[in-house]
Amino acid sequence: MKHGIVKARDLAEAFPGSASSRSQLIRRLVDRNLLARLPESPRSYRLRLDTGPMALAVIAQLEELGFIPAIMREAI
């Protein structure tokens, strides 16, 4: 993994099974806006936190851990 970019084979441990089943799981994550394909490399993916359903959970966890500055906490 380089700079948050993964390829399907990098996800083999997280998604065991055949390459075909892994590809189907990745497609579902892309469809749910959890992963985004990179335009320059269609088989490379990046975690999506801008509009995906995980965004609020990640922000809440970062806030709980003290990683969100006070000025931003007031805006949330």
N, C-alpha and C positions, 0 to 999 in steps of 0.2 A: 504494500500500500504506500502510495506516495502522495502527500498533501491531501489526504482524505479521499483519494480516488482509488476505487477498487475495480478489478475485473472479475468476471464470473468465476474464474478459477480460484481467486482469492477468497471466495465465499464458500468453498467446498466444505470446510470444517463446520461452518454455521448451517449450511444446507446440505446435509449428507444425501447421497443417492446419485443417480446418473446425471450427466451433464444436461440432459433433456429436462429432467424434473427440476433441476436447479434453475434452468432458464425460465421455466414456467413460474417458479416462485419469484424470481427477479422481475418478470413481467408484471406480476400482481403488485409488487412493491412500487413499480414505476406507475402503474395505473392508479394506485392509491396516493400518489404524490409523496411517497416516502423516499424514493430514489429518483434521481434524474440522470438521463443519459447525457454524456458529453457530446456536443456537436462535432468536435474534431475526432472523436473516437467512439462510434456508436456502441461498442462493447465495453466501454468504461463507464462507471457510475459514480455518483457523488450523493451523499446523504442530503436530503432536502429538508431544511428547517424553516424555510420562508413561509410556506402556506400549508405544509403538511400537518397531519393530525398530531404529530409528536412535538410540534413547536411549543405549544403551551406547557406541556409536561417538562420539556427540557428547560424552558425559561424558569418555571417554578422551581425545578431542582437546582439550577444555578443560583437563583435568588436565595434558596434555603442554605446553600453552601457559602453564601457571602460573596459570590462573584459578580453580582449586579450592583453597580454603584447607586448610591442614594438618589441621585438625580434621575436615574432611569426607573427606579422603583416607584417613584411618584407618578411616572407616566404610565405604568402598567395597570 
